[in-house]
Structure formats: structure tokens, C-alpha cells
Amino acid sequence: MLTVLRKAWKRLRGWRRIRFTAGGALFSAGSLAIGFAAVNTGNNLLYLLFGAMLGFIALSGWLSERVLRQLEIRRRTPRGVTVDRPLRISYKVTNHKRWFPTLAVHLIEEGLPETAFIGRVGAGESTDSGSQNQFVHRGVYPLETLTLSTSFPFGLFTKERDVPLPGELVIWPRSDRHVRLSAPPGGRGRPQFSNSSEGTPTARGEYRGLREYRAGDDPRNIHWRTSAKIGIPVTREYDYEANETIRICLDTRALPGEAAEVAIEVAAAVAARAYRRGRRFGLTTCTSELDPGGGSGQFERVLDLLARVDFDPFAPHLAPPIDPMRCVLVSLSSALGASYGAYIVPAAGPKETPYVHAGVSESKRRAG
């Protein structure tokens, strides 16, 4: 019974709503005052003025009702947009009335701060409009009802009408965090390394630069000339995944929060780098999986999936469809790192300094 009443109320409320503007409230109060004065004094001029003001109010209500009738609204939204970037929602408004134009209508999305405005749509004509909003959190924002609002013609009342228009806005996570995976030292199951020039992919991966030698690094990668010059061992650094399909495994068994959002952004950054370098890449989470692919379409599919990810400490355990040693793990805990070819433990920080801790799993270090 309550459900039926709610639906009936929603339908009745969606038909139309009227509220006074400040000017309309003042005008109506003045009309009532003049009406009382006319009754008390019997002054014909006051009666005429009172009647004219009532007619003014009635005309305002009739015209505003005509403005909102027989409109067809089509909404167009982008497939997705990154957090903190402007998102434009476009509308195509068609006026199916034969003689009466539609004037001064606001298009209001429930839950969004910005609105679109239609100045005029002639009878039998169409026009385009749009609004621009910005989101600070990734996720999927459902759109259910579009509200048509007008104060035409005299600004005495605001009349609103709800139009069911289901849809959604997909807000992608950032993908510009700094993530750098080092080549696994003496990596078992990885190609061995050979000399290459800066940025050139080879059998051992793509050369990225020099860094200080660490225990477990492949001695064949030591850059002897630089080591002799600065007095400490220096080794060449490669991106181990440069010639491979990259399987990103995002561990979502954790509490939601800032750190979880950073983990999602790190996973997006790994996918972005793979996309920029023309690699194939896929994504596995505790509850979903995306097969490897390449190109902009695959990158957008990864971002779509990351926009919908929920962190839950009671989620199923991460179970990649391939050997974990061939995966890149993104997890808030390093406990799983020993089982994966590489792991990243994100470190939450301000967006102006988006750095993360990256490393190779301990089992890989021992294998070296």
C-alpha cells in the first residue's frame, strides 16, 4: 500500500510543482491587501485593480503551463570523464506544440549543481543546450529525473515538471600518478637483459635510465663507466613488461578510503602507461575481470571498470586467470607480493605530488 501511495505521490509531484518567487509572493500579498481594501471601502477602482491583478496571476499560471507541455528531451553524455575535468551534458529539446513556443526553461539534473538553459524553442522546432559539471570523486553517478523549470512569463512563480530520463555518468579515476616498475633482477621466467639505447624496447625490456646497484640486481646490467666515475656501482634500469601483455591485478580486499582510491589511481596509471607504449593489458579485481586488449577502447574499458570498483575487506580473494608471477599486483598490503611477478604498494599523498612506492616481489629478488 505504501509503495502504491509513493508512486502516486511521485507521479502527482512530477506532473507539476508551483512555488512563489520573492516577487510573486509580494505581488500576491499586495493583491490580497487590495482585495480586502476593495471589500471594506466598496471602491470600484480598487475592485478593478484587484481583478486585474488576479487576471495577471491566472495568465502567468496558464502561460507557464503551456511552456512546459509537449516537450521531448534527449540527453547525451560522454562515455566517461576523468576526475577534476569538466563534463558536459548535452540536451536536444524538441517542441511538439503546433503554435506555442517554449521560452525560458531551465533543465535541472537531480544532484548536479549546474543547469542548462533554453531561451526559445519555436513550435515544431528543436534546439540544443548543455550544462558543464565537475566531479572530485570517481564513480558512477546515476541520472534518473530531469526537472524542467520556468518562471515565464512574469517571474511571479516557478513552475517545475519532472521528466523520467534514466542514465548515468561515469567518472574515471586519475591515470597520471607516477608509477615505475623496475626490471626484476636476474628475473626467473623473464627475458635476460642486453644493452639498448634510451627508450628502445629490446628482449630485456625498455631501457629507462641508471640507478644505484642493489643486492640481487643482474651484474650484467652494471654500467661500469658511470660506476667508475662516481665511485659506486650503478646499474641500467629497464621496464620488465615492455614486451609482454600486462595483467594488472587490483586487490580490493581492504576498507574504502583515501588509500583505496590511490590504489585505483595507481592501477589506472599502469594501464595508461601500457596504452601509451602500445602494449596489451588486462585487469583483474577480486570481483571482476577484463581480458587483455590494446588501444584506446581497451583503456576506456579499464577506466570504466575502475570507476565501478568497490573496496570490501570481505570480498573474495584475488584469483588471476594466469600465473601470478606474470602479473603486476596493486595492493594496500605487501603480504601478497611474494606471489606476484611485481607489486606496488601505493602511498597516499596529495594530488600535487602523486608518487607511489614500487618494487619487485621478494621471491623475484631471491630468485636473482
WOBELPE-V323899 format. One record per residue. N is the residue number from 0. PSI is psi in whole degrees, 0 to 359 (999 if undefined). Layout:
# WOBELPE-V323899
n=N psi=PSI
n=N psi=PSI
This chain:
# WOBELPE-V323899
n=0 psi=316
n=1 psi=322
n=2 psi=318
n=3 psi=318
n=4 psi=320
n=5 psi=316
n=6 psi=319
n=7 psi=318
n=8 psi=320
n=9 psi=320
n=10 psi=318
n=11 psi=318
n=12 psi=324
n=13 psi=340
n=14 psi=307
n=15 psi=152
n=16 psi=140
n=17 psi=134
n=18 psi=151
n=19 psi=142
n=20 psi=171
n=21 psi=317
n=22 psi=323
n=23 psi=321
n=24 psi=318
n=25 psi=319
n=26 psi=317
n=27 psi=319
n=28 psi=320
n=29 psi=323
n=30 psi=316
n=31 psi=320
n=32 psi=318
n=33 psi=324
n=34 psi=315
n=35 psi=319
n=36 psi=322
n=37 psi=319
n=38 psi=319
n=39 psi=327
n=40 psi=338
n=41 psi=19
n=42 psi=121
n=43 psi=325
n=44 psi=321
n=45 psi=323
n=46 psi=317
n=47 psi=316
n=48 psi=319
n=49 psi=316
n=50 psi=320
n=51 psi=320
n=52 psi=321
n=53 psi=320
n=54 psi=323
n=55 psi=316
n=56 psi=315
n=57 psi=318
n=58 psi=321
n=59 psi=315
n=60 psi=320
n=61 psi=315
n=62 psi=318
n=63 psi=326
n=64 psi=318
n=65 psi=324
n=66 psi=322
n=67 psi=355
n=68 psi=154
n=69 psi=46
n=70 psi=139
n=71 psi=126
n=72 psi=130
n=73 psi=130
n=74 psi=139
n=75 psi=126
n=76 psi=151
n=77 psi=159
n=78 psi=323
n=79 psi=163
n=80 psi=148
n=81 psi=148
n=82 psi=141
n=83 psi=7
n=84 psi=148
n=85 psi=139
n=86 psi=124
n=87 psi=127
n=88 psi=123
n=89 psi=147
n=90 psi=141
n=91 psi=117
n=92 psi=124
n=93 psi=129
n=94 psi=111
n=95 psi=6
n=96 psi=148
n=97 psi=325
n=98 psi=334
n=99 psi=127
n=100 psi=163
n=101 psi=131
n=102 psi=140
n=103 psi=65
n=104 psi=131
n=105 psi=139
n=106 psi=116
n=107 psi=122
n=108 psi=131
n=109 psi=125
n=110 psi=355
n=111 psi=140
n=112 psi=327
n=113 psi=148
n=114 psi=161
n=115 psi=158
n=116 psi=134
n=117 psi=117
n=118 psi=312
n=119 psi=136
n=120 psi=113
n=121 psi=162
n=122 psi=128
n=123 psi=12
n=124 psi=170
n=125 psi=156
n=126 psi=163
n=127 psi=148
n=128 psi=178
n=129 psi=166
n=130 psi=157
n=131 psi=124
n=132 psi=165
n=133 psi=137
n=134 psi=142
n=135 psi=357
n=136 psi=138
n=137 psi=163
n=138 psi=185
n=139 psi=121
n=140 psi=110
n=141 psi=143
n=142 psi=126
n=143 psi=313
n=144 psi=132
n=145 psi=128
n=146 psi=126
n=147 psi=127
n=148 psi=136
n=149 psi=148
n=150 psi=12
n=151 psi=143
n=152 psi=338
n=153 psi=359
n=154 psi=19
n=155 psi=325
n=156 psi=156
n=157 psi=120
n=158 psi=134
n=159 psi=150
n=160 psi=132
n=161 psi=138
n=162 psi=117
n=163 psi=123
n=164 psi=78
n=165 psi=148
n=166 psi=190
n=167 psi=155
n=168 psi=127
n=169 psi=117
n=170 psi=114
n=171 psi=153
n=172 psi=163
n=173 psi=149
n=174 psi=24
n=175 psi=14
n=176 psi=150
n=177 psi=114
n=178 psi=129
n=179 psi=119
n=180 psi=126
n=181 psi=156
n=182 psi=138
n=183 psi=128
n=184 psi=118
n=185 psi=33
n=186 psi=122
n=187 psi=131
n=188 psi=4
n=189 psi=154
n=190 psi=145
n=191 psi=168
n=192 psi=151
n=193 psi=168
n=194 psi=147
n=195 psi=162
n=196 psi=167
n=197 psi=126
n=198 psi=5
n=199 psi=123
n=200 psi=138
n=201 psi=188
n=202 psi=336
n=203 psi=357
n=204 psi=190
n=205 psi=126
n=206 psi=130
n=207 psi=339
n=208 psi=195
n=209 psi=150
n=210 psi=169
n=211 psi=139
n=212 psi=137
n=213 psi=154
n=214 psi=131
n=215 psi=347
n=216 psi=152
n=217 psi=120
n=218 psi=335
n=219 psi=347
n=220 psi=1
n=221 psi=132
n=222 psi=98
n=223 psi=322
n=224 psi=313
n=225 psi=322
n=226 psi=318
n=227 psi=327
n=228 psi=318
n=229 psi=352
n=230 psi=5
n=231 psi=151
n=232 psi=133
n=233 psi=136
n=234 psi=153
n=235 psi=145
n=236 psi=134
n=237 psi=156
n=238 psi=111
n=239 psi=335
n=240 psi=10
n=241 psi=329
n=242 psi=21
n=243 psi=160
n=244 psi=131
n=245 psi=121
n=246 psi=110
n=247 psi=125
n=248 psi=114
n=249 psi=115
n=250 psi=113
n=251 psi=14
n=252 psi=76
n=253 psi=167
n=254 psi=143
n=255 psi=154
n=256 psi=190
n=257 psi=317
n=258 psi=321
n=259 psi=320
n=260 psi=323
n=261 psi=319
n=262 psi=318
n=263 psi=318
n=264 psi=326
n=265 psi=315
n=266 psi=319
n=267 psi=323
n=268 psi=321
n=269 psi=317
n=270 psi=320
n=271 psi=319
n=272 psi=319
n=273 psi=320
n=274 psi=316
n=275 psi=330
n=276 psi=10
n=277 psi=22
n=278 psi=159
n=279 psi=143
n=280 psi=151
n=281 psi=175
n=282 psi=134
n=283 psi=131
n=284 psi=183
n=285 psi=339
n=286 psi=358
n=287 psi=167
n=288 psi=141
n=289 psi=121
n=290 psi=153
n=291 psi=148
n=292 psi=184
n=293 psi=170
n=294 psi=179
n=295 psi=326
n=296 psi=318
n=297 psi=320
n=298 psi=319
n=299 psi=324
n=300 psi=321
n=301 psi=315
n=302 psi=322
n=303 psi=314
n=304 psi=318
n=305 psi=329
n=306 psi=334
n=307 psi=358
n=308 psi=137
n=309 psi=135
n=310 psi=136
n=311 psi=119
n=312 psi=344
n=313 psi=16
n=314 psi=161
n=315 psi=156
n=316 psi=150
n=317 psi=129
n=318 psi=82
n=319 psi=150
n=320 psi=356
n=321 psi=177
n=322 psi=123
n=323 psi=335
n=324 psi=350
n=325 psi=15
n=326 psi=160
n=327 psi=115
n=328 psi=132
n=329 psi=114
n=330 psi=150
n=331 psi=353
n=332 psi=141
n=333 psi=5
n=334 psi=327
n=335 psi=354
n=336 psi=325
n=337 psi=341
n=338 psi=354
n=339 psi=154
n=340 psi=325
n=341 psi=153
n=342 psi=155
n=343 psi=126
n=344 psi=102
n=345 psi=145
n=346 psi=115
n=347 psi=139
n=348 psi=172
n=349 psi=152
n=350 psi=337
n=351 psi=338
n=352 psi=72
n=353 psi=76
n=354 psi=149
n=355 psi=160
n=356 psi=129
n=357 psi=151
n=358 psi=173
n=359 psi=144
n=360 psi=152
n=361 psi=327
n=362 psi=325
n=363 psi=321
n=364 psi=318
n=365 psi=326
n=366 psi=332
n=367 psi=999
